[in-house]
Each structure stands twice: as C-alpha cells, then as structure tokens.
C-alpha cells in the first residue's frame, strides 16, 4: 500500500463578511453576519494606549479583511502574469492565508 503524506492542519478564517461594531469610543468588536465574535482590539493595556481614532480605523480594516482577500484573489486573474503588482498581490494573499515565510 502507498502511504499518503499528511498535510499539516491549516485553520481557515471565519467566513465573511465581517463588520465592525462599536459600543462606545473605547469598545468595539468585529463580528460576522450571524453575530459570531471574530476579534476585539486592545485599546489600552498596562504598557500603551492606542489612539481611539486609530483603533477604529484598525478595526474597520480588520472587518474588511475577508472582502479584501477575495477581491485580491479575483484581481490576480486580470493582472499581467509578471510585474510588481502581481508579486505584491501574491505576497499579500500569502500573508493573509498564513503562507508567508
């Protein structure tokens, strides 16, 4: 019998779309459409404070991540097969998928 090589477990992200939800200026979360909690930013800890406007911008970017990843994968079909745009996009996709060295 032939042995098959086991592939390492690679978790996949919670499906999008995601959305940023704010309770107040200091507390926000990213949820998916069915209300599943995805992440919560750390706005303050014992060593640093995050500007609330920057925290909101970061949370909006995180909430857009699934949509941005899908758009990047789709855009690869329309870019020239070589060039910096193609390599930058492939690198970003690899980073999002956890394949970055």
N, C-alpha and C positions, 0 to 999 in steps of 0.2 A: 504494500500500500504506500501511496505517496503522502508524505507529510505536507500539510499546508502551513505556511508561515503565519503566525498570529500577528495581526496588526495591533499596535498599541491603541488603547481606548482614547478616543479624541472626543471630548464632550462638544456638543453643538450648542450655540446660544439659544435662548428662549426666542421663539419666533416673534417677529414684529407684526404690526407696527407697535412701537413704544411711544409713550408720551410722558412729558414732564408735568408733574402735579405739585403745586405749592400750597402749603398750609399757611405760611406766613413768610416774612423776609428771611427767616433763618432755617426753615424746614421744608425740604422738598424731596420728592421721590421720582423714580422712573417706574412706570407701570406698563404692562402690555394691555391690549384691548379687553381682555377678560378680567383685568384688575390684579393680575399676578404681580407681586412686588419684584422688581428687577434689581434696583440699586438705590442707595441713599448716599448723597455726598457727605463728606466730613467737612463741615464748615468751620468748626473750632475744635481744637484739641489742646493738650497741655503745652504744646510747643509752638503752635502757629495759629493764626487766624486767617481765614480766607475772606476776601472782599465779597460781600453778598452779591454784587452785580456780576463778578467773575464766576461765582458759584452757580448763579442762574444760567449764565452763558455755557458753562461746562455741562450742566445738567441738560440743557437743550441739545447740545452736541451729542451727548451720550444717548438721548432719546431718539435722535435721528440716525444713529449708527446702523440699524438693520436696513433702513431705506437707502442710506448712502452705500452700504456694501452691495446691495442688489443693483443699484444704479451703476456702480463701478464695474461689476461683473458684466452687466449688459453693455456698457460702453466699450469694453475690450473688443467686441465684435466689429466696431466701427472705426477703430483706430488703426493706423498703419502698423504692420506687424513688427516694425522696428522703430526705435526712436525713444527719446526720453519720456514722452507722455505714456507710452506703452509700458516701459520699465517702471516708471513711478507708480502707475496704477497697479501693476502686478505686485510690486513691493507692498503697497498699502493693503491690497487684498490678502496677501500672505500674512501680514501683521494682524489683520482683523481675524483671520482664521487660525492664528496660533502657529503658523508655519515659519515665522521669522526666526532666523538663527540667533 
